[in-house]
Amino acid sequence: MKHIEEKIEFLEEKARHIRRLIIDMLFKAGSGHPGGSLSSADLIAALYFEVLKHDPENPRWPDRDRFHLSKGHACPVVYAALAEAGYFKKEELWTLRELGSILQGHPDRRTPGIEAASGSLGQGLSVALGMSLAGRIDKRGYRVYVLMGDGEIQEGNIWEAAMACSHYKCDNLCAVLDYNGYQIDGRVCDVMGIEPIKEKWVSFGWNVLEIDGHNMRRIVSAFEKAARHKGAPTIIIARTTKGKGVSFMENIADFHGRAPTEEETKKALEELG
Amino acid sequence: MTESLYAREVYGKTLVELGRKDPNIVVFDSDLSCSTKTALFRRDFPERFFNFGVAEQNMMATAAGLASCGKIVFASTFAMFATGRTWDQIRNSICYSNFNVKIVATHAGITVGPDGASHQALEDIALMRLIPNMKVIVPADGPETREAVMYAAAAPGPFYIRLGRVKVETIDGKPPYCFGKAYSLTEGSDIAIVACGIMVQEALKAGAALRKEGISCRVINMHTIKPIDADILIKAAKETKGIVVCEEHSVIGGLASAIDEVVAENFPRKVLRIGVKHRFGQSGSPQDLLKEYNLTAEDIVKTAKALL
């Protein structure tokens, strides 16, 4: 039991550290997307420091688990995790969005640890499906994880992919929905409602798990359950708070796509501790 | 007698050939496998064939995911649905990452025939030519289709190969296939006719008719649209009085535009265009449609004379 406590504490600390890096990185870049990066920090920390079978020394190891960020605008959270895991030097984080940087404003393959470009929304679940089918053809035991946004699933491509993932019974695939309730123009329910969300995925043939996306214990256990489920893909609907961890960013649509000012950065880092 | 082949039939058979040699070849279709002839591959390699139903966007983005794991993916459907509807997936998921996805689109151009405008892709070359990393090939006949598919399978990165629906006569006397390098089928110094796809046949007929009237005519098969063979074009511009471009595509954005770019920048010379001019297609037999849209050998002759 003590072992689990320690693990959860370790992952929570990683998530806190990732949040600090996100704030720092975005302030230095002067643009980017803090809201959806902060909301998914706990999920990403769990993935990179507990769930994924990967080797930062060998990013293209054929048997690695695949992670694909479908909501590409949240790349600061992944860049922070990759740097923290040792894929590249932390100093690179301070070049985010600069000309010639290995860290583009939205993900691409020049970054060690990034599998495929993303940023145009709605395509990531399909990309993950391709990785899942490749694993099946090659009889490799790796798993595939993809993080989607709640606004993003308004795209039709997502539902084509949802249909195909269950049609092909991709149980080596686990989708995660960062359900923070906001998109650029405001609340998802006001812009274009996506509810009833659980029922939609169930009707598409998925194994659906719903969790508090900031409860590390629940996150880790959901990933374990997903890995055990056979015969269908799993989606973890993670209820999160946009801007989580920084009081003045929480649930503020303005922080979907705006970098913090110097003063806001100072305040945010104080809050994160 | 010259043989006539369905390019898509040649495509299906070539896929089977490739599938036997390379376990990394995977084939995708979206509910048209009997028309595109990818069904031939499915029959022999069902574990490496995936049907995506009527959902082309998912097919293209999924192809990117498979290619990210080292697979060589051939994704097929009609040219209309393979390019416009999926353009964002092709640009952002396939081409930006320079993945090994080969899009082989069938039923391109006006000669799809009776199905009418919704199924007649006249803009696909323009759409594909525009994207960085994408290479574009329009084979002129069956054997060239096989060569193009074999080449694309072995070469890195994304390819767009455009095939028609109707049978095409095999052109005799072609040099060995060389990607990116066009060739003259006949030599001549008054005028150059540059064509791709089924229009190469019409260009040859037009060239013969012009020669009968004492006009010396060079006919060039530009099977690779991107990268375009600039050398042969500059040479043609220098050595003739002008160029007529023939394509079963809109006159905007396709082969003619590619040639205009090269000629205007290097050796300005008049370029006239045979292609579909600012119109949608319509139902009709392939032959009637070629007439209605001024894509026949007679039209090429008329245009060539106007240029001289």
Interface residues (C-beta under 8 A of the other chain):
Chain A: P62 R66 H68 D108 R109 E115 A116 A117 S118 G119 S120 Q123 G124 S126 V127 A128 L129 G130 M131 S132 L133 A134 G135 I137 D138 G156 N157 E160 A161 M163 A164 H167 Y168
Chain B: V26 E47 R48 F50 F52 G53 A55 Q57 N58 M60 A61 T62 A63 A64 G65 L66 A67 S68 C69 G70 K71 V73 D88 Q89 R91 N92 S93 Y96 S97 N98 F99
